[in-house]
Amino acid sequence: MLNTLRIRQRMLLLAVVCCGFASQALAQADPIKFGKVSVADFTPLAADSAAPAVVLCDFGVSKVVGGDDGFRLNFERTTRILIRRKAGYDWATVEVPLYHHDERTERIKTLKGTTYNLEGGKLIATKMGSESIFQDKVDKEHNSCRFTLPNVKEGSIIEFTYTVSSDFLFNLQDWQFQHTIPVRWSEYRTLIPAYFRYKQITRGYLPFAVQEEKVVPYSTQISYSVNSVAPKQETTISNNALSSRWVMQNVPALNEEPFITTTRDYFSSIEFELAVIQYYNQPPQDVANTWEKITEDLLKQEHFGQDLHRATPLAPAMAELPARYPEALARAAAVLAQVQQAVKYNGQERIYTEGTLKQAVQKGQGNSAAVNLLLVQALREAGLNATPLILSTRSHGQVLLDMPVLNHFNYVVAHMRLSDGKEYLLDATDPLLPVGMLPVRCLNGQGRLITDIPAQSRWVSLSPVQRHSTYSNASITLAPDGALHGKGHWEWSGYAGLEARTAGTADLVRTVRQQLGEETSGPAPVLPAVADVSKPLALDMAIQIPRGEGGAAGTIYLTPMKHFGLTSNPLRADSRYFPVDFGMGHDGVHLITMTLPKGYTVVELPKSQALTLPNGGGQFHYSCQQQGNTITIASRLSLLKTQYPAAEYSALRELYDRVAAKHAEPLVLSKAPGTQP
């Protein structure tokens, strides 16, 4: 693609020179001038009182301008930040990514930085020197320029400005309006001549204060060569251009919250992809990538598709499985178990293997691509229809379905389709994963199926059939001393089972005992041996809950459900403008049967309650009933969605509050006078 763009520019340049007229693009006043810091800038706002630092202004401009033998991109950025506390010192170190390919590289120019401090009412400026600037190599196509502002203290203002010059027209700079600290003003502008059209993708959930675009006159200088021996000529090229401007004002900080993928998915930002080039009097050239092209390229890659055409060291063992396991799911489980045993996952999330699948088996370990591409091939060798599926893990970020970019992916799993049309996703990186279940890190929107026929590649939902399900059933008796004794049965299934098995028996028992309020040591629990990880993990254990609270003489308050069900709200923030992403549905069922001894009577029981979430999002049912000297309590919480939009956050948070409150409501009992303790 890079060479194609370069050739097109050279071939079509003369046609461009003949068009249009020379004039200047309309200008907009800049929101910031480098070096123009005032004492007023040091005054913090009340809204920023808790922040370690505040972006006072972040201003960027990208323009397509003339260069040698064609066009290039210039990106200019000026940023001013108030450092309020030591926790904000990290903002004084800035890293600028720079792309390079073959002999060409993006260059950073006019880099300047200054730190300002108020000392005795005077503004003291400390300029950044060359000793604070570093060049780092990231990988074979990426470098970075890293610099640190000097003399930073609590209360300093740092300011920097730089320009990145790029020959890569496809690499129009993205822009991030929101950060983990507040931003008072963030503005981004682009100026794109009519020869180029870029696709725009916006992320985030905050509105723009300004979002405008207009067609303006455009002109630039270009140097070009008619042939290899003639000297370069310079000419003015004029046409119309699209001038765009985006502004966000008083942007709140976005920090880690429960039930999200990665904060990068929720930052307000804008991304670009070069889609069409159309020079004067020429047909449009579609240069955007497509999912079919990505599929085709992956199938040709030595460390992806090519290895799927070679027999694996597991092939002889796989060939024996159809006779032993004629049923497809049982055979798939056998394949999964053998791959899990043959190659251990090294923790690296990749879409390419580091060597061949044969080498991964010889080493006994590999990254996610090696493990799961081996699984794909082994399933095929066992006579099953398997295909690789690429995805982005939750920590890597969500995939933009409308922007075909391969580096948005970082993981591979196996997709299996049976003769009855049923489809399953498999992952061999964790021996605790059964057929049809992905690790939690993979529950992130949709994955792309990499089929042998690229035109048949498609999206596959990663939403799991399995849920996060917990169950408990306790049979307890109130002792004369007010303590509760009995036995309990717990089950964890689906993702709760995976979570419990991953934690291990010791941690699981410790957690249960802590919830019961017991000592961490006690009689050994009973965990039935269940080799099948697709089955629930069960625990049977004696229960010894210390006595409840006493009130007036002869009155006892018991809250047994707080020892089994939800007791606090996991949603801490009062409001939220982005979704709650659980990854999977949740169920919690807790049953208690409590027997009262002679001499105790019920004064008051918690009332039954039924709650529902809007749009079929879930429900909660609670009941507490008495029959003779037996009290039965049942609590059922079901969250049916994997993701709840911001509009439903308040209702979801209120549901959690009311569930926790209901579980904390006491049973009020009265002890008859003369009853023996």
C-alpha positions as CSV (number, residue, x, y, z in Angstrom):
1,M,0.0,0.0,0.0
2,L,2.8,2.4,0.9
3,N,4.6,2.1,-2.5
4,T,1.3,2.2,-4.4
5,L,0.4,5.5,-2.8
6,R,3.9,7.0,-3.6
7,I,3.7,5.9,-7.3
8,R,0.2,7.3,-7.7
9,Q,1.3,10.7,-6.4
10,R,4.2,10.9,-8.9
11,M,2.2,9.7,-11.9
12,L,-0.8,12.0,-11.3
13,L,1.0,15.1,-10.0
14,L,1.1,16.9,-13.3
15,A,-2.6,16.5,-13.8
16,V,-3.2,18.1,-10.3
17,V,-0.9,21.1,-11.1
18,C,-3.3,22.2,-13.9
19,C,-6.4,22.5,-11.7
20,G,-8.0,25.1,-9.5
21,F,-6.8,28.5,-8.3
22,A,-4.4,29.8,-5.7
23,S,-5.8,31.1,-2.4
24,Q,-5.6,30.6,1.3
25,A,-7.6,28.5,3.7
26,L,-9.8,30.3,6.2
27,A,-8.1,30.7,9.6
28,Q,-9.5,30.2,13.1
29,A,-8.0,31.8,16.1
30,D,-5.8,29.3,18.0
31,P,-6.9,28.6,21.6
32,I,-3.3,28.6,22.9
33,K,0.0,30.2,22.1
34,F,3.2,28.6,23.2
35,G,5.1,30.7,25.7
36,K,2.0,32.8,26.7
37,V,1.5,31.6,30.2
38,S,0.0,34.0,32.8
39,V,-0.3,34.0,36.6
40,A,-4.0,33.3,36.2
41,D,-3.3,29.9,34.6
42,F,-2.0,28.7,38.0
43,T,-5.5,29.2,39.7
44,P,-7.1,25.8,40.1
45,L,-10.8,25.3,39.7
46,A,-13.0,23.7,42.4
47,A,-14.0,20.9,40.0
48,D,-10.3,19.9,39.7
49,S,-9.5,19.9,43.4
50,A,-9.0,16.1,43.6
51,A,-7.0,15.8,40.4
52,P,-3.2,15.3,40.5
53,A,-2.9,17.3,37.3
54,V,-5.1,19.2,34.9
55,V,-4.8,19.7,31.1
56,L,-5.4,23.4,30.6
57,C,-5.3,23.2,26.9
58,D,-4.4,20.5,24.3
59,F,-4.4,21.8,20.7
60,G,-3.6,19.8,17.6
61,V,-3.7,20.5,13.9
62,S,-3.1,18.1,11.0
63,K,-2.7,19.3,7.5
64,V,-2.0,17.7,4.1
65,V,0.7,19.9,2.6
66,G,3.0,19.8,-0.4
67,G,6.4,18.1,-0.2
68,D,8.9,16.4,-2.4
69,D,7.3,14.3,-5.2
70,G,3.8,14.6,-3.6
71,F,1.9,15.4,-0.5
72,R,2.8,14.8,3.1
73,L,1.1,15.2,6.5
74,N,2.1,17.8,9.1
75,F,0.8,17.4,12.6
76,E,1.4,20.2,15.1
77,R,0.6,20.0,18.8
78,T,0.8,22.4,21.7
79,T,-0.2,21.4,25.2
80,R,-0.3,23.1,28.6
81,I,-0.7,21.1,31.9
82,L,-1.0,22.2,35.5
83,I,0.8,19.8,37.8
84,R,-1.1,20.0,41.2
85,R,0.4,17.1,43.2
86,K,3.4,14.7,43.0
87,A,1.0,12.0,41.7
88,G,0.8,14.1,38.5
89,Y,4.6,14.2,37.8
90,D,4.2,11.4,35.3
91,W,2.5,13.9,33.0
92,A,5.8,15.8,32.6
93,T,7.1,12.9,30.5
94,V,5.7,12.7,27.0
95,E,6.1,10.0,24.3
96,V,5.5,10.8,20.7
97,P,5.0,7.7,18.4
98,L,6.9,7.8,15.0
99,Y,6.2,5.4,12.2
100,H,8.8,4.3,9.7
101,H,9.0,2.0,6.7
102,D,12.0,1.0,4.6
103,E,14.1,4.2,4.3
104,R,11.3,6.6,5.1
105,T,10.4,7.7,8.6
106,E,8.3,10.2,10.4
107,R,10.3,13.1,11.9
108,I,9.7,15.3,14.9
109,K,10.6,18.9,14.5
110,T,10.5,22.2,16.4
111,L,10.3,20.4,19.7
112,K,10.2,22.8,22.6
113,G,9.3,22.5,26.2
114,T,9.1,24.8,29.2
115,T,8.3,24.5,32.9
116,Y,6.8,27.5,34.7
117,N,6.8,28.0,38.5
118,L,5.5,30.8,40.6
119,E,8.3,31.9,43.1
120,G,7.7,35.0,45.2
121,G,4.9,36.0,42.9
122,K,7.2,35.9,39.9
123,L,6.9,33.6,36.9
124,I,10.1,31.6,36.5
125,A,10.5,29.7,33.3
126,T,12.9,26.7,32.9
127,K,13.4,25.5,29.3
128,M,13.9,21.9,28.3
129,G,17.3,21.0,27.0
130,S,18.4,18.4,24.5
131,E,19.6,16.1,27.4
132,S,15.9,15.6,28.3
133,I,15.1,14.2,24.8
134,F,15.4,10.5,23.9
135,Q,14.8,8.4,20.8
136,D,13.6,4.9,21.4
137,K,13.0,1.9,19.1
138,V,9.7,0.3,19.7
139,D,9.5,-2.4,17.0
140,K,10.5,-2.8,13.4
141,E,8.0,-0.2,12.2
142,H,7.7,2.1,15.2
143,N,10.1,4.5,17.0
144,S,9.2,7.0,19.7
145,C,10.6,10.4,20.8
146,R,10.4,10.7,24.6
147,F,11.1,13.9,26.5
148,T,10.7,15.0,30.1
149,L,10.1,18.6,31.2
150,P,12.6,19.9,33.8
151,N,12.2,21.4,37.3
152,V,8.7,20.1,37.9
153,K,7.1,20.8,41.3
154,E,3.7,20.7,42.8
155,G,2.0,23.7,41.3
156,S,4.1,23.8,38.1
157,I,2.8,24.5,34.7
158,I,4.4,22.5,31.9
159,E,4.1,23.4,28.2
160,F,5.4,21.7,25.1
161,T,5.0,22.0,21.4
162,Y,6.2,19.9,18.4
163,T,5.6,19.1,14.8
164,V,5.6,15.6,13.2
165,S,6.3,15.5,9.5
166,S,5.1,12.3,7.7
167,D,5.2,11.0,4.2
168,F,2.6,8.4,5.1
169,L,-0.8,9.8,4.1
170,F,-2.6,6.9,5.6
171,N,-1.3,7.9,9.0
172,L,-3.5,10.9,9.7
173,Q,-3.0,11.5,13.5
174,D,-5.8,10.3,15.8
175,W,-6.8,12.6,18.6
176,Q,-7.7,11.9,22.3
177,F,-9.9,14.5,23.9
178,Q,-10.2,12.8,27.3
179,H,-7.6,11.5,29.8
180,T,-7.3,10.2,33.3
181,I,-7.1,13.8,34.5
182,P,-9.5,16.6,33.8
183,V,-9.2,18.6,30.5
184,R,-10.4,22.2,30.4
185,W,-10.0,22.6,26.6
186,S,-9.1,20.1,23.9
187,E,-9.3,21.0,20.2
188,Y,-8.3,19.2,17.0
189,R,-8.4,20.5,13.5
190,T,-7.7,18.9,10.1
191,L,-7.3,20.4,6.7
192,I,-7.6,17.8,3.9
193,P,-7.5,18.8,0.2
194,A,-10.3,17.4,-2.0
195,Y,-7.9,14.7,-3.5
196,F,-8.2,12.7,-0.3
197,R,-11.1,11.3,1.7
198,Y,-10.7,9.9,5.2
199,K,-13.1,7.7,7.1
200,Q,-13.7,9.1,10.6
201,I,-14.5,7.0,13.7
202,T,-15.4,8.7,17.0
203,R,-15.2,6.9,20.3
204,G,-16.5,7.8,23.7
205,Y,-19.8,9.0,25.2
206,L,-19.3,12.8,25.7
207,P,-20.7,15.5,23.3
208,F,-18.6,17.9,21.4
209,A,-18.7,21.6,22.4
210,V,-17.9,22.3,18.8
211,Q,-18.1,20.0,15.8
212,E,-17.9,21.8,12.4
213,E,-16.6,21.3,8.9
214,K,-16.6,23.5,5.8
215,V,-15.1,23.6,2.4
216,V,-12.4,26.2,2.1
217,P,-9.9,27.3,-0.6
218,Y,-6.6,25.5,-0.5
219,S,-3.1,25.9,-1.9
220,T,0.3,24.4,-1.3
221,Q,3.8,24.1,-2.9
222,I,5.0,20.8,-4.3
223,S,8.4,19.8,-5.7
224,Y,8.4,17.2,-8.4
225,S,10.6,15.5,-11.0
226,V,9.5,15.0,-14.6
227,N,12.2,12.4,-15.0
228,S,15.2,11.0,-13.2
229,V,17.7,13.4,-14.7
230,A,15.8,16.7,-14.8
231,P,16.1,19.0,-11.8
232,K,13.1,19.2,-9.5
233,Q,10.5,21.8,-10.2
234,E,8.3,23.6,-7.7
235,T,4.7,24.6,-8.4
236,T,1.7,25.8,-6.5
237,I,-1.3,23.5,-6.4
238,S,-4.7,24.9,-5.6
239,N,-8.1,23.3,-5.0
240,N,-10.7,23.1,-2.3
241,A,-10.2,21.4,1.0
242,L,-12.3,20.2,3.9
243,S,-11.6,22.1,7.1
244,S,-12.8,20.2,10.2
245,R,-12.8,21.3,13.8
246,W,-13.7,19.4,17.0
247,V,-13.7,20.8,20.5
248,M,-14.4,19.4,23.9
249,Q,-14.6,21.6,27.0
250,N,-14.4,20.8,30.7
251,V,-13.9,17.1,30.0
252,P,-14.0,15.0,33.2
253,A,-11.3,12.6,34.1
254,L,-11.9,8.9,33.2
255,N,-10.5,6.5,35.7
256,E,-10.8,2.7,36.2
257,E,-14.3,1.5,37.2
258,P,-15.6,-2.0,37.7
259,F,-17.0,-3.9,34.7
260,I,-15.3,-2.2,31.8
261,T,-13.0,-3.6,29.0
262,T,-10.1,-1.0,29.0
263,T,-10.3,2.7,29.6
264,R,-9.1,3.3,26.1
265,D,-12.4,2.1,24.8
266,Y,-14.3,4.9,26.7
267,F,-12.0,7.8,26.2
268,S,-13.5,10.4,23.9
269,S,-11.4,10.3,20.8
270,I,-11.4,10.4,17.0
271,E,-9.6,8.1,14.6
272,F,-9.0,8.2,10.8
273,E,-8.5,5.8,7.9
274,L,-7.5,6.9,4.4
275,A,-10.3,5.7,2.2
276,V,-10.2,7.3,-1.3
277,I,-7.6,9.2,-3.4
278,Q,-8.9,11.1,-6.4
279,Y,-6.6,13.4,-8.3
280,Y,-7.8,15.9,-10.8
281,N,-9.5,14.4,-13.9
282,Q,-8.8,10.9,-12.6
283,P,-11.1,8.1,-11.4
284,P,-11.3,7.6,-7.6
285,Q,-8.9,5.0,-6.2
286,D,-10.2,3.0,-3.2
287,V,-7.2,2.5,-0.9
288,A,-9.0,1.5,2.3
289,N,-8.3,-1.9,3.7
290,T,-11.1,-4.5,3.8
291,W,-11.8,-7.4,6.0
292,E,-11.5,-9.7,2.9
293,K,-8.0,-8.3,2.3
294,I,-7.0,-8.8,5.9
295,T,-8.2,-12.4,5.7
296,E,-6.3,-13.1,2.5
297,D,-3.1,-11.6,3.9
298,L,-3.4,-13.6,7.2
299,L,-3.8,-16.8,5.2
300,K,-0.6,-16.1,3.4
301,Q,1.4,-15.3,6.6
302,E,4.1,-17.9,7.5
303,H,3.2,-17.6,11.2
304,F,-0.6,-17.8,10.7
305,G,-2.3,-19.3,7.7
306,Q,0.6,-21.2,6.1
307,D,1.2,-23.4,9.2
308,L,-2.4,-24.6,9.0
309,H,-1.5,-26.5,5.8
310,R,1.2,-28.6,7.6
311,A,0.6,-31.7,9.6
312,T,1.2,-31.3,13.3
313,P,3.0,-33.7,15.6
314,L,-0.4,-34.5,17.1
315,A,-1.7,-35.8,13.8
316,P,-1.3,-39.6,14.5
317,A,-3.1,-39.3,17.8
318,M,-5.8,-37.1,16.3
319,A,-6.5,-39.7,13.5
320,E,-7.4,-42.3,16.2
321,L,-10.0,-40.1,17.8
322,P,-13.0,-40.5,15.4
323,A,-13.2,-44.2,16.1
324,R,-12.9,-43.7,19.9
325,Y,-15.3,-40.7,20.0
326,P,-17.8,-40.9,17.2
327,E,-19.9,-38.1,18.9
328,A,-18.4,-34.7,17.7
329,L,-18.5,-32.8,21.0
330,A,-16.8,-35.7,22.9
331,R,-14.2,-35.8,20.2
332,A,-13.6,-32.1,20.4
333,A,-13.2,-32.3,24.2
334,A,-10.6,-35.0,23.7
335,V,-8.7,-32.9,21.2
336,L,-8.9,-29.9,23.5
337,A,-7.5,-31.9,26.4
338,Q,-4.6,-33.2,24.3
339,V,-3.6,-29.8,23.0
340,Q,-3.8,-28.4,26.5
341,Q,-1.5,-31.1,27.6
342,A,0.9,-30.7,24.7
343,V,1.5,-27.0,24.8
344,K,1.3,-24.7,27.8
345,Y,0.2,-21.0,27.3
346,N,3.1,-18.6,28.1
347,G,0.8,-15.6,28.8
348,Q,1.5,-13.7,25.6
349,E,-1.5,-12.5,23.6
350,R,-0.7,-12.7,19.9
351,I,-2.2,-13.4,16.5
352,Y,1.1,-14.6,15.1
353,T,3.1,-17.6,16.3
354,E,6.8,-17.1,17.1
355,G,7.8,-20.2,15.2
356,T,6.1,-23.2,13.6
357,L,3.4,-25.3,15.4
358,K,5.8,-28.2,15.4
359,Q,8.4,-26.0,17.3
360,A,5.7,-25.0,19.8
361,V,4.9,-28.7,20.5
362,Q,8.7,-29.4,20.8
363,K,9.1,-26.6,23.3
364,G,5.9,-27.5,25.1
365,Q,4.8,-23.9,25.3
366,G,3.7,-21.0,23.1
367,N,1.7,-17.8,22.8
368,S,-2.1,-17.7,22.3
369,A,-1.6,-18.0,18.5
370,A,0.6,-21.1,18.8
371,V,-1.7,-22.8,21.3
372,N,-5.0,-22.1,19.5
373,L,-3.8,-22.5,15.9
374,L,-2.5,-25.9,17.0
375,L,-6.0,-26.5,18.3
376,V,-7.5,-25.5,15.0
377,Q,-5.3,-27.9,13.1
378,A,-5.7,-30.7,15.6
379,L,-9.5,-30.4,15.4
380,R,-9.2,-30.7,11.6
381,E,-6.9,-33.7,11.9
382,A,-9.6,-35.3,14.1
383,G,-12.1,-34.8,11.3
384,L,-13.9,-31.7,12.7
385,N,-14.7,-28.5,10.9
386,A,-12.5,-25.9,12.6
387,T,-11.4,-22.3,11.6
388,P,-9.3,-19.7,13.3
389,L,-11.0,-16.7,14.7
390,I,-9.2,-13.5,15.6
391,L,-10.3,-11.1,18.4
392,S,-9.2,-8.4,20.7
393,T,-9.0,-9.1,24.4
394,R,-10.8,-6.9,26.9
395,S,-7.5,-5.3,28.0
396,H,-6.5,-4.6,24.4
397,G,-9.8,-2.8,23.5
398,Q,-12.8,-3.1,21.4
399,V,-12.7,-3.7,17.6
400,L,-14.1,-1.1,15.4
401,L,-16.2,-3.1,12.9
402,D,-16.2,-0.3,10.3
403,M,-12.5,0.2,10.3
404,P,-10.6,-2.9,9.0
405,V,-7.3,-2.6,10.9
406,L,-5.3,-5.8,11.8
407,N,-3.5,-4.3,14.8
408,H,-6.8,-3.9,16.5
409,F,-6.6,-7.7,17.1
410,N,-4.2,-9.5,19.5
411,Y,-5.6,-13.0,20.0
412,V,-6.7,-16.2,18.2
413,V,-9.2,-18.9,19.2
414,A,-10.7,-21.9,17.4
415,H,-14.2,-21.8,15.9
416,M,-15.9,-25.2,15.3
417,R,-19.0,-25.8,13.3
418,L,-20.8,-29.2,13.6
419,S,-22.9,-31.0,10.9
420,D,-26.1,-29.8,12.7
421,G,-25.1,-26.2,12.2
422,K,-24.3,-25.5,15.9
423,E,-21.1,-23.4,16.4
424,Y,-18.6,-23.5,19.3
425,L,-15.6,-21.4,20.3
426,L,-12.7,-23.2,21.9
427,D,-9.6,-22.0,23.7
428,A,-6.7,-24.3,24.8
429,T,-4.8,-21.7,26.9
430,D,-6.4,-22.8,30.1
431,P,-6.9,-26.4,31.1
432,L,-10.0,-25.3,33.2
433,L,-11.9,-24.3,30.0
434,P,-14.3,-26.8,28.5
435,V,-15.5,-27.0,24.9
436,G,-17.5,-23.9,24.0
437,M,-16.2,-21.6,26.7
438,L,-13.7,-18.7,26.2
439,P,-11.6,-17.1,29.0
440,V,-13.1,-13.9,30.4
441,R,-10.4,-11.9,28.7
442,C,-11.9,-12.8,25.3
443,L,-15.5,-11.7,26.0
444,N,-15.2,-8.5,24.0
445,G,-17.8,-7.9,21.3
446,Q,-17.2,-9.8,18.1
447,G,-14.4,-11.8,16.5
448,R,-13.5,-12.2,12.9
449,L,-13.6,-15.7,11.3
450,I,-10.6,-16.2,9.0
451,T,-12.0,-18.6,6.4
452,D,-10.1,-20.3,3.6
453,I,-12.3,-18.3,1.2
454,P,-11.8,-14.7,2.2
455,A,-15.1,-13.6,0.9
456,Q,-16.8,-15.9,3.4
457,S,-15.1,-14.4,6.4
458,R,-17.6,-12.9,8.9
459,W,-18.2,-11.7,12.4
460,V,-18.9,-14.0,15.2
461,S,-20.4,-12.9,18.5
462,L,-18.2,-13.5,21.6
463,S,-21.1,-13.3,24.0
464,P,-21.1,-16.6,25.9
465,V,-23.8,-19.0,26.5
466,Q,-22.4,-19.7,30.0
467,R,-23.3,-17.4,32.8
468,H,-21.7,-16.5,36.1
469,S,-23.9,-18.6,38.4
470,T,-23.7,-19.1,42.1
471,Y,-26.0,-21.3,44.3
472,S,-26.2,-22.0,48.0
473,N,-28.6,-24.0,50.1
474,A,-28.2,-23.9,53.9
475,S,-30.0,-25.9,56.5
476,I,-29.4,-24.3,59.9
477,T,-30.8,-24.4,63.4
478,L,-30.9,-21.5,65.9
479,A,-29.1,-22.7,69.0
480,P,-30.2,-21.6,72.5
481,D,-27.2,-19.3,72.7
482,G,-28.2,-17.4,69.6
483,A,-25.6,-19.0,67.2
484,L,-26.6,-20.8,64.0
485,H,-25.4,-24.3,63.3
486,G,-26.0,-26.6,60.4
487,K,-24.7,-27.6,57.0
488,G,-24.5,-25.9,53.7
489,H,-24.1,-26.8,50.0
490,W,-22.6,-24.4,47.5
491,E,-22.2,-24.6,43.7
492,W,-20.4,-22.5,41.2
493,S,-21.1,-23.0,37.6
494,G,-20.2,-21.3,34.3
495,Y,-17.8,-18.4,34.8
496,A,-18.3,-18.6,38.5
497,G,-17.0,-22.2,38.3
498,L,-14.0,-21.1,36.3
499,E,-13.3,-18.3,38.8
500,A,-13.6,-20.7,41.7
501,R,-11.4,-23.4,40.2
502,T,-8.8,-20.8,39.3
503,A,-8.7,-19.5,42.8
504,G,-8.2,-23.0,44.2
505,T,-9.7,-25.0,47.0
506,A,-8.0,-23.3,49.9
507,D,-8.9,-19.8,48.8
508,L,-12.5,-20.9,48.0
509,V,-13.1,-22.4,51.4
510,R,-11.4,-19.4,53.1
511,T,-13.7,-17.0,51.2
512,V,-16.8,-19.0,52.2
513,R,-15.8,-19.1,55.9
514,Q,-15.1,-15.4,55.9
515,Q,-18.5,-14.7,54.6
516,L,-20.0,-16.9,57.2
517,G,-18.1,-15.1,59.9
518,E,-16.3,-18.2,61.0
519,E,-12.7,-18.8,61.8
520,T,-10.6,-19.6,58.8
521,S,-9.8,-23.0,60.2
522,G,-12.4,-25.6,61.0
523,P,-13.6,-29.0,60.0
524,A,-12.4,-30.1,56.6
525,P,-15.1,-29.4,53.9
526,V,-16.2,-31.9,51.3
527,L,-15.5,-31.1,47.7
528,P,-16.9,-33.9,45.4
529,A,-14.3,-34.9,42.8
530,V,-15.5,-33.6,39.5
531,A,-13.1,-34.1,36.7
532,D,-15.4,-32.5,34.1
533,V,-14.8,-28.8,34.1
534,S,-18.1,-28.2,32.3
535,K,-19.9,-29.3,35.5
536,P,-20.5,-27.1,38.5
537,L,-17.9,-27.0,41.3
538,A,-19.6,-28.1,44.5
539,L,-18.8,-27.7,48.2
540,D,-20.4,-29.2,51.3
541,M,-19.4,-27.7,54.6
542,A,-20.6,-27.5,58.2
543,I,-21.9,-24.1,59.2
544,Q,-21.2,-22.3,62.5
545,I,-22.3,-18.7,62.5
546,P,-21.7,-16.7,65.7
547,R,-24.7,-15.4,67.6
548,G,-26.7,-12.5,66.3
549,E,-27.3,-9.1,67.8
550,G,-29.5,-8.7,70.9
551,G,-31.9,-5.9,71.5
552,A,-34.3,-5.5,74.4
553,A,-34.5,-8.2,76.9
554,G,-35.4,-11.4,75.1
555,T,-35.2,-10.0,71.6
556,I,-32.8,-11.3,69.0
557,Y,-31.9,-9.9,65.5
558,L,-30.7,-12.3,62.9
559,T,-29.5,-11.5,59.3
560,P,-28.7,-15.0,57.9
561,M,-28.8,-14.0,54.2
562,K,-25.9,-11.6,54.6
563,H,-23.7,-14.7,55.0
564,F,-24.7,-16.1,51.6
565,G,-26.0,-13.4,49.2
566,L,-24.8,-10.1,48.0
567,T,-24.1,-7.6,50.8
568,S,-22.6,-4.5,49.0
569,N,-23.0,-2.6,45.8
570,P,-20.2,-3.1,43.3
571,L,-21.2,0.0,41.4
572,R,-19.6,2.8,43.4
573,A,-20.1,5.9,41.2
574,D,-23.3,7.9,41.5
575,S,-23.5,8.2,37.8
576,R,-21.9,6.7,34.7
577,Y,-21.9,7.9,31.1
578,F,-20.6,4.7,29.5
579,P,-21.9,1.1,29.7
580,V,-21.5,-1.5,32.4
581,D,-19.8,-4.5,30.7
582,F,-20.1,-7.7,32.7
583,G,-19.0,-9.9,29.8
584,M,-21.5,-12.5,30.8
585,G,-24.9,-12.8,32.5
586,H,-25.1,-13.3,36.3
587,D,-27.3,-15.5,38.5
588,G,-27.3,-15.8,42.2
589,V,-29.7,-18.2,44.0
590,H,-29.5,-18.6,47.8
591,L,-31.9,-20.7,49.9
592,I,-31.9,-20.9,53.7
593,T,-34.0,-23.2,55.9
594,M,-33.8,-22.2,59.6
595,T,-35.3,-24.2,62.5
596,L,-36.2,-22.4,65.7
597,P,-35.8,-24.1,69.1
598,K,-38.6,-24.3,71.6
599,G,-39.3,-21.0,73.4
600,Y,-38.5,-18.7,70.4
601,T,-41.2,-16.9,68.5
602,V,-41.1,-14.7,65.4
603,V,-41.8,-11.0,66.1
604,E,-41.2,-9.7,62.5
605,L,-40.0,-11.2,59.2
606,P,-38.6,-9.2,56.2
607,K,-41.3,-8.6,53.6
608,S,-41.2,-10.4,50.3
609,Q,-40.0,-8.3,47.4
610,A,-39.9,-8.5,43.6
611,L,-37.9,-6.0,41.5
612,T,-37.3,-5.9,37.7
613,L,-34.9,-3.9,35.6
614,P,-36.1,-1.9,32.5
615,N,-36.0,-3.5,29.0
616,G,-35.9,-7.0,30.4
617,G,-32.5,-6.5,32.0
618,G,-33.0,-8.7,35.0
619,Q,-35.0,-9.3,38.1
620,F,-34.7,-9.9,41.9
621,H,-37.1,-12.0,44.0
622,Y,-37.0,-12.4,47.7
623,S,-39.3,-14.2,50.1
624,C,-39.2,-15.0,53.8
625,Q,-41.9,-17.3,55.1
626,Q,-42.7,-19.2,58.4
627,Q,-44.3,-22.6,58.8
628,G,-44.4,-23.8,62.4
629,N,-41.0,-23.5,63.8
630,T,-39.3,-23.3,60.4
631,I,-38.4,-20.2,58.5
632,T,-37.6,-20.4,54.8
633,I,-35.7,-17.6,53.0
634,A,-35.1,-17.5,49.3
635,S,-33.2,-14.9,47.3
636,R,-32.9,-15.0,43.4
637,L,-31.0,-12.3,41.5
638,S,-30.7,-12.6,37.7
639,L,-28.9,-10.1,35.5
640,L,-29.8,-11.1,31.9
641,K,-27.6,-8.8,29.9
642,T,-23.9,-8.9,29.3
643,Q,-23.8,-5.1,28.9
644,Y,-26.0,-2.4,30.3
645,P,-26.1,1.1,28.6
646,A,-25.5,4.2,30.5
647,A,-29.2,5.0,30.4
648,E,-29.8,1.9,32.6
649,Y,-27.0,2.5,35.0
650,S,-29.2,4.3,37.7
651,A,-31.7,1.4,37.7
652,L,-29.0,-1.2,37.9
653,R,-27.2,0.6,40.7
654,E,-30.5,1.0,42.6
655,L,-31.2,-2.7,42.1
656,Y,-27.9,-3.6,43.7
657,D,-28.6,-1.2,46.6
658,R,-32.0,-2.7,47.3
659,V,-30.7,-6.3,47.0
660,A,-28.0,-5.5,49.6
661,A,-30.5,-3.7,51.8
662,K,-32.9,-6.6,51.7
663,H,-30.2,-9.1,52.5
664,A,-29.3,-7.0,55.6
665,E,-32.9,-6.8,56.9
666,P,-33.1,-8.7,60.2
667,L,-35.4,-11.4,61.4
668,V,-36.7,-10.3,64.8
669,L,-37.2,-13.1,67.3
670,S,-38.4,-13.1,70.8
671,K,-37.2,-15.5,73.5
672,A,-39.7,-16.5,76.1
673,P,-38.8,-15.8,79.7
674,G,-37.2,-18.8,81.3
675,T,-35.9,-20.2,78.1
676,Q,-32.5,-21.8,78.8
677,P,-29.5,-20.2,76.9
